[in-house]
Amino acid sequence: MAETVDDLSAPLGQNAERRKRRFRLPFTAMQVIAGLLGAFLLAFIGFALFAKNPLGGEPMVNVAIRQKAKEDKAPPGPAAHVEPGQKAGPKQAATTEQKTVTIIDGSNGKRQDVVIGGNSPGTAASVPAAPTMTTGIDPRLTEQTRYGMIPIIADGLKPFTVYAADADRAKAAKMPTVSIVIGGLGVGAAKTMDAIMKLPPAVTLAFTPYGSDPQKLVDRARAQRHEVLLQIPMEPYDYPDNDPGPQTLLATLGPEENLDRLYWHLGRLQGYAGIANFMGARFVATEAAMAPIIREAAKRGLSYFDDGSAPRSVAAALAGGQALPFAKGDVAIDAVPTSAEIDRALAKLEALAKDHGYAVGTASALPISIEKIGAWIKTLDAHGVMLVPLTTTMLKSKSS
């Protein structure tokens, strides 16, 4: 029998077969794949954290905007920057075309409108240039501020008289009159257009300063011969739970800050005959806060309309002290927006007009409100009552 030799009993270096060694990698294929994926992930995270690309790779297009060359004789335009209370001279007229672009911050979605052109070198970028004057706006009755063009008195003319709607005031003085003010317009183009197109021109329309393009709707309203008011958001008692919107006038702010906010609102629109409160039960009842606003409205040739929603409002007394054209809402027509309640409110408004010679109703642009008010207006002639713009009622109440 063959003799068996194992590794332990064999002499060193004798009868031992040399084993072939197999070369092995210090890692497996799966470990290689995992390592590559990890490296890719780390590179991606590093790029996202440290690369300055707030748009996150969103496609971008650079558009060159060419500005028209200056002409020898520039057409009359809005004045250059003038602080409120100062009158712009003829040398301050804008002579270059202006373009507005919206910049969107890709990291937080914040939008910023920037006006290109119209500013002389060195003008602060944060101060917007004047908007293009709209049709029917008298450039003499505007001055440029950092918030845009706002109304002023000029050459003996006031916005209250220039932008008042036409009316037969001699006839209105001899018979009962009613005025209707539709408020809350400008936000919601469909309902605003319903009020503009479905109601007669003698109905006064009040616009809030908000909305994507409120001036376009105001221009349409004035083209239909409606009289326009600008509603100023003011602090209600339950503010900020009930918030009228950005730049709200607050009873807790000082006069300078509230006036600055007022200028912001005044610069949002052009062509209004007066201002009105938008909410504001607390603000209009605070004399220290309200008095500077009434003085400023008088200074700028505007009127003031109190919608009547705040029983403690001091607006009437303050307006009387400033000889400011004023009116107050007597009946909230659609406080309860049902057919029966609106009919009842309109009947009350008509009775007040016959008793006192004039009355003012307020409403929103709800479809049922526009429908019922439109139908009621058609009956007024037969009832011996005349529908007139709000400015006519203001003049009638002042004379009486």
Disulfide bonds with the S-S distance in Angstrom:
none
